[in-house]
Amino acid sequence: GIPESALPPEAEVEFVQLGRSLREATLWFGEDAQAGLRRAVMLPSGAEMTSREPDAVSTSRPAGRYLLDPAGCVTRAGLVRQLAARVGGGLMDEQIAYIALDAPVPTPFGTTLEVLEDLPFSVSRVRALLHQRGWKPDEIRRRGFPIEPDELRRLLRPRGDIAVTLVCTTIAGKRRIFVCRPAQVDGTAGQ
């Protein structure tokens, strides 16, 4: 990514995402550009959010029953706090782009997951839980976590047949694992 300090102050920056793929970043200049504005756009819906929207309170909050993983266009545009305010959630850590929610909220700007388990990271503890419940990590997401998903999958030696998503992160300096599944949001899983 490009540090915000490297962006020309007179430019408007727009990050465009199609499905789960961040497709482009555009700098707009001239009289039609809104200097300093950051924008995230989701396609094919055309949904937008900007840095002019209110942002969430700066205090971190504990994980809720649900977790929102923001889309790449939101994180690249630096709009995670605005998304948290928009969905009524809070940042789990000021340095990590996961949003805690008490209830699932429909949004095109991220994936909502239901938290089944929240535990401190330990390979043996996570492996035992997965084996006990018959879970297998179908998807491993990580932010601020040192172990690559393929390496973690190898260490966990999954045997179950119930697909779950592992969210691996660091909160307040402590490594955490959230075992999740897609949340039901207005009759659909995830978003």
C-alpha positions in Angstrom: 0.0 0.0 0.0 0.9 3.6 -0.3 1.3 5.6 3.0 -1.3 8.4 3.3 1.6 10.8 3.9 2.8 10.0 0.4 -0.4 11.0 -1.3 -0.7 14.5 -2.8 -2.9 16.6 -0.5 -4.8 18.0 -3.5 -5.8 14.5 -4.7 -9.0 12.5 -4.1 -8.2 8.8 -3.7 -10.6 6.1 -4.7 -10.3 2.4 -4.1 -12.5 0.1 -6.2 -13.3 -3.5 -5.4 -15.2 -6.1 -7.5 -16.5 -8.9 -5.3 -13.6 -9.9 -3.1 -10.9 -8.5 -5.4 -9.5 -5.0 -5.0 -9.2 -3.9 -8.6 -7.8 -0.4 -8.7 -6.7 2.7 -6.8 -7.3 6.0 -8.6 -6.0 9.5 -7.8 -8.3 12.3 -9.0 -6.9 15.8 -9.5 -8.4 19.1 -10.8 -11.6 21.0 -10.1 -13.8 18.0 -9.8 -11.6 16.3 -7.2 -12.4 16.7 -3.6 -8.9 17.3 -2.0 -8.0 14.9 0.7 -11.1 12.7 0.3 -10.7 8.9 0.5 -13.4 6.8 -1.1 -14.2 3.0 -1.2 -16.4 1.7 -3.9 -17.9 -1.8 -4.1 -18.9 -3.2 -7.5 -21.2 -4.3 -9.0 -23.5 -2.6 -6.5 -21.8 0.8 -6.8 -22.0 1.3 -3.0 -19.7 4.0 -1.7 -18.3 5.3 1.6 -16.0 8.2 2.2 -13.7 9.7 4.7 -16.2 12.5 5.3 -18.5 10.0 7.1 -18.4 10.0 11.0 -16.0 7.6 12.5 -16.2 5.3 15.5 -15.1 6.2 19.0 -11.4 5.5 19.4 -11.6 3.1 22.3 -11.2 -0.6 21.6 -14.0 -2.9 22.6 -14.0 -6.7 23.2 -15.0 -9.1 20.6 -18.8 -9.4 20.2 -20.9 -12.3 19.1 -20.2 -11.2 15.6 -17.1 -10.0 13.7 -17.0 -7.9 10.6 -14.0 -8.4 8.3 -13.9 -5.2 6.2 -13.4 -5.4 2.4 -10.0 -4.5 1.0 -11.2 -1.2 -0.5 -12.3 -0.1 3.0 -9.0 -1.0 4.7 -6.9 0.5 1.8 -8.9 3.7 1.9 -8.4 3.9 5.7 -12.1 3.8 6.4 -12.4 1.0 9.0 -13.4 3.5 11.7 -16.1 5.0 9.4 -17.4 1.5 8.7 -17.5 0.6 12.4 -19.6 3.8 13.0 -21.9 3.0 10.0 -22.7 -0.6 11.3 -22.8 0.3 15.0 -19.7 -1.7 15.9 -16.4 -1.0 17.5 -12.7 -1.7 16.7 -11.4 -4.7 18.6 -7.9 -3.1 18.5 -6.8 0.3 17.2 -4.2 -1.4 15.0 -6.3 -4.2 13.6 -9.1 -3.9 11.0 -11.7 -6.2 12.6 -14.9 -4.8 13.9 -16.8 -6.3 16.8 -20.6 -6.4 16.5 -23.4 -7.5 18.9 -25.7 -8.4 16.0 -25.2 -9.0 12.3 -25.6 -6.0 10.1 -26.0 -6.1 6.3 -23.3 -4.2 4.5 -21.6 -4.6 1.2 -18.3 -3.4 2.7 -17.3 -6.6 4.5 -18.0 -10.2 5.6 -20.0 -10.8 8.8 -19.0 -13.9 10.7 -20.6 -15.4 13.8 -18.1 -16.1 16.5 -18.4 -19.7 17.8 -15.3 -19.6 20.0 -12.8 -17.0 21.1 -9.6 -18.2 22.6 -6.0 -17.3 23.2 -3.7 -18.7 20.6 -2.0 -22.0 21.3 -1.6 -24.6 18.6 -2.4 -27.5 21.0 -5.5 -25.7 22.4 -6.9 -24.8 19.0 -6.1 -28.3 17.6 -7.9 -30.0 20.6 -11.0 -27.8 20.1 -11.2 -28.4 16.4 -10.8 -32.2 16.9 -13.3 -32.2 19.7 -16.0 -30.4 17.7 -15.3 -32.0 14.4 -14.4 -28.7 12.8 -12.0 -28.1 10.0 -10.7 -24.7 9.0 -12.1 -24.2 5.5 -10.7 -20.6 5.5 -8.1 -18.9 7.6 -8.1 -15.1 7.7 -5.4 -13.2 9.5 -4.4 -9.6 10.4 -1.5 -8.8 12.7 -0.7 -12.5 13.1 2.7 -14.0 12.4 1.8 -17.5 11.1 0.8 -18.0 7.5 -2.5 -19.7 6.9 -0.9 -22.8 5.2 1.6 -23.2 8.0 -1.2 -22.9 10.6 -3.3 -25.5 8.8 -0.4 -27.9 8.7 0.2 -27.4 12.5 -3.4 -27.9 13.4 -3.7 -31.2 11.4 -7.5 -30.8 11.0 -9.6 -34.0 10.8 -13.2 -32.8 11.1 -15.8 -32.4 8.4 -17.7 -29.3 9.6 -16.3 -26.2 7.8 -15.4 -23.2 9.9 -13.4 -20.0 9.4 -10.5 -19.2 11.7 -9.8 -15.5 12.2 -6.3 -15.1 13.6 -5.2 -11.7 15.0 -3.5 -9.8 17.8 -5.6 -7.8 20.2 -3.9 -5.6 22.9 -0.6 -7.4 22.2 -2.1 -10.9 22.7 -2.6 -13.4 19.9 -6.2 -14.6 19.5 -8.1 -17.2 17.4 -11.8 -16.8 16.6 -13.6 -19.8 15.3 -16.4 -18.6 13.1 -19.0 -19.4 10.6 -20.8 -17.1 8.1 -23.5 -15.1 9.9 -27.1 -15.1 8.7 -27.6 -11.4 7.6 -31.2 -10.8 6.4 -31.6 -14.4 5.3 -28.1 -14.6 3.6 -24.9 -16.0 4.9 -22.0 -13.5 5.4 -22.4 -10.8 2.7 
